[in-house]
Amino acid sequence: MKNTLRIGLLALLLGCAPSFAKSPLMQPAADGDPKPEPGKALVVFLRPSFYGGGISSSVFDAPDGPDTYIGVLKHKDKVAYQAEPGAHRFMVVSENADFVDATLDAGKTYYVLVKARPGAWKARFSLIPIHNRADAEYSLQSKDFADWNGKTKFAEKTPEAEQWYRDNKASVDGKKADYLQKWNRMAPEDRAVLVLHAEDGVPAQP
């Protein structure tokens, strides 16, 4: 009986191992407190929740043209992206693809939550803009945001990350095209919630 219990516990631990492993595509960031570069806006993607912990979520700057691969997040990761000011569409890819529209001002830092939800076979992910308004459901002034920001650590791509993207670009492009059709069919009032506005950015401190 004891041996059976030991074997069962070992199997459980081995089955959970991928949930705790960090991605070989990412490493701790050299800069743990990034700021917007001159003439740029900084966008921080946070994934604080352990839900779907064994599933990676890749984020992209995804205009109608070629994408820019920003990085892959596992639970308790955050990734900083130096973006040109102006209009952007950001995308997260896993089993699905999901998007958020953004208008960015130079010299400001913006935050986007990478949120897991149940999928058909594994966790899916959504991008949620975090607004700079106290009355917003997802607010920079909330206790939740302070908790998310505090328990995530900055990561950055390893040299293997770009090769991963080249190897998987066709799959990423296919999901983008498929899910953009659904995104473009959303009702305007539903799309309006998924917009990061210029005023949602936090100005850099002098």
Number of C-alpha atoms within 10 A of each C-alpha: 6 7 8 9 10 11 12 12 12 12 12 11 11 11 10 13 11 13 17 12 12 16 17 12 18 21 15 15 17 10 11 11 9 16 20 20 14 9 13 20 27 26 21 19 26 28 28 25 18 14 16 20 22 19 20 20 27 20 25 19 19 21 14 11 6 9 18 14 19 23 24 25 29 27 27 19 25 28 25 25 22 19 19 16 18 13 15 18 17 19 26 28 23 21 16 19 25 22 25 23 21 21 19 25 24 21 19 23 24 29 25 22 22 25 21 23 11 11 13 8 7 15 20 22 28 22 24 21 25 24 24 21 14 11 10 13 12 18 19 22 15 16 10 12 17 12 11 18 22 11 15 17 19 23 23 22 20 16 12 11 19 15 12 11 16 11 11 11 14 11 11 21 15 12 17 22 13 13 16 17 10 10 17 10 10 12 9 9 8 10 15 12 14 17 20 25 18 20 15 23 24 18 16 13 7 3
